[in-house]
């Protein structure tokens, strides 16, 4: 995937702002141990998910999150949803959490990747 969630030959690539929101969404689903989810924030350490874990996460994302996220919505880091578009502002300090969000298009692409892959490593 490239930074906007479109496929390429490398698998699933997405920018840090989307990835952090996806990982925290996985955490809220409680389908994996918290330590497994926390490891997904660490790059180049051999962290990732097995094929079985990928299928489990894909099922949970599809059943519990995808149904609540409409086209044009953004999923925020804390699990909230907004229709306000990302205005490109880089927030700092107490507002830094406002930098992170993902959307339905990226979520759908991630779910498809999870279903098709044989596991992945965070690079």
SULQUIMO-V690175 format. One record per residue. N is the residue number from 1. RES is the residue in three letters. SS is DSSP state (helix for helix, strand for strand, loop for the rest). PHI is phi in whole degrees, -180 to 180 (NA if undefined). PSI is psi in whole degrees, 0 to 359 (none if undefined). Layout:
# SULQUIMO-V690175
{{N | RES | SS | PHI | PSI} {N | RES | SS | PHI | PSI}}
This chain:
# SULQUIMO-V690175
{{1 | UNK | loop | NA | 145} {2 | UNK | loop | -88 | 186} {3 | UNK | loop | -62 | 344} {4 | UNK | strand | -106 | 12} {5 | UNK | loop | 84 | 21} {6 | UNK | loop | -97 | 148} {7 | UNK | loop | -70 | 147} {8 | UNK | strand | -144 | 189} {9 | UNK | loop | -77 | 355} {10 | UNK | loop | -96 | 355} {11 | UNK | strand | 108 | 238} {12 | UNK | loop | -117 | 115} {13 | UNK | loop | -123 | 134} {14 | UNK | strand | -148 | 153} {15 | UNK | loop | -70 | 165} {16 | UNK | helix | -58 | 323} {17 | UNK | helix | -65 | 319} {18 | UNK | helix | -73 | 315} {19 | UNK | helix | -58 | 314} {20 | UNK | helix | -60 | 320} {21 | UNK | helix | -66 | 321} {22 | UNK | helix | -64 | 315} {23 | UNK | helix | -63 | 317} {24 | UNK | helix | -68 | 329} {25 | UNK | helix | -65 | 319} {26 | UNK | helix | -62 | 318} {27 | UNK | helix | -59 | 315} {28 | UNK | helix | -66 | 339} {29 | UNK | helix | -74 | 339} {30 | UNK | loop | 57 | 38} {31 | UNK | loop | -101 | 349} {32 | UNK | loop | -130 | 153} {33 | UNK | loop | -59 | 145} {34 | UNK | helix | -56 | 325} {35 | UNK | helix | -66 | 324} {36 | UNK | helix | -65 | 318} {37 | UNK | helix | -68 | 315} {38 | UNK | helix | -58 | 323} {39 | UNK | helix | -62 | 335} {40 | UNK | loop | -68 | 346} {41 | UNK | loop | -82 | 348} {42 | UNK | loop | -102 | 119} {43 | UNK | loop | -86 | 156} {44 | UNK | loop | 57 | 30} {45 | UNK | loop | -120 | 13} {46 | UNK | loop | 78 | 13} {47 | UNK | loop | -83 | 147} {48 | UNK | strand | 171 | 201} {49 | UNK | strand | -129 | 150} {50 | UNK | strand | -78 | 170} {51 | UNK | helix | -60 | 317} {52 | UNK | helix | -63 | 317} {53 | UNK | helix | -65 | 322} {54 | UNK | helix | -59 | 316} {55 | UNK | helix | -65 | 319} {56 | UNK | helix | -62 | 315} {57 | UNK | helix | -67 | 318} {58 | UNK | helix | -60 | 315} {59 | UNK | helix | -60 | 315} {60 | UNK | helix | -68 | 317} {61 | UNK | helix | -61 | 318} {62 | UNK | helix | -67 | 316} {63 | UNK | helix | -75 | 323} {64 | UNK | helix | -111 | 341} {65 | UNK | helix | -115 | 314} {66 | UNK | helix | -58 | 324} {67 | UNK | helix | -69 | 343} {68 | UNK | helix | -102 | 354} {69 | UNK | loop | -111 | 107} {70 | UNK | loop | -83 | 162} {71 | UNK | loop | -58 | 132} {72 | UNK | loop | 93 | 348} {73 | UNK | loop | -81 | 154} {74 | UNK | strand | -120 | 132} {75 | UNK | strand | -88 | 121} {76 | UNK | strand | -88 | 166} {77 | UNK | loop | -56 | 323} {78 | UNK | loop | -85 | 4} {79 | UNK | loop | 94 | 352} {80 | UNK | loop | -71 | 163} {81 | UNK | strand | -125 | 139} {82 | UNK | strand | -135 | 152} {83 | UNK | loop | -96 | 351} {84 | UNK | loop | -66 | 129} {85 | UNK | loop | -70 | 155} {86 | UNK | loop | -69 | 121} {87 | UNK | loop | -92 | 3} {88 | UNK | loop | 82 | 2} {89 | UNK | loop | -70 | 136} {90 | UNK | loop | -96 | 105} {91 | UNK | loop | -85 | 148} {92 | UNK | loop | -130 | 168} {93 | UNK | helix | 64 | 225} {94 | UNK | helix | -62 | 338} {95 | UNK | helix | -96 | 5} {96 | UNK | helix | -58 | 330} {97 | UNK | helix | -60 | 337} {98 | UNK | helix | -71 | 349} {99 | UNK | helix | -76 | 340} {100 | UNK | loop | -102 | 128} {101 | UNK | strand | -166 | 163} {102 | UNK | strand | -138 | 178} {103 | UNK | strand | -138 | 176} {104 | UNK | helix | -61 | 320} {105 | UNK | helix | -62 | 313} {106 | UNK | helix | -66 | 319} {107 | UNK | helix | -61 | 315} {108 | UNK | helix | -61 | 318} {109 | UNK | helix | -66 | 320} {110 | UNK | helix | -65 | 316} {111 | UNK | helix | -60 | 315} {112 | UNK | helix | -61 | 316} {113 | UNK | helix | -60 | 313} {114 | UNK | helix | -59 | 323} {115 | UNK | helix | -73 | 330} {116 | UNK | helix | -94 | 339} {117 | UNK | loop | -84 | 167} {118 | UNK | loop | -105 | 28} {119 | UNK | strand | 111 | 167} {120 | UNK | strand | -152 | 163} {121 | UNK | strand | -121 | 141} {122 | UNK | loop | -82 | 118} {123 | UNK | loop | -115 | none}}
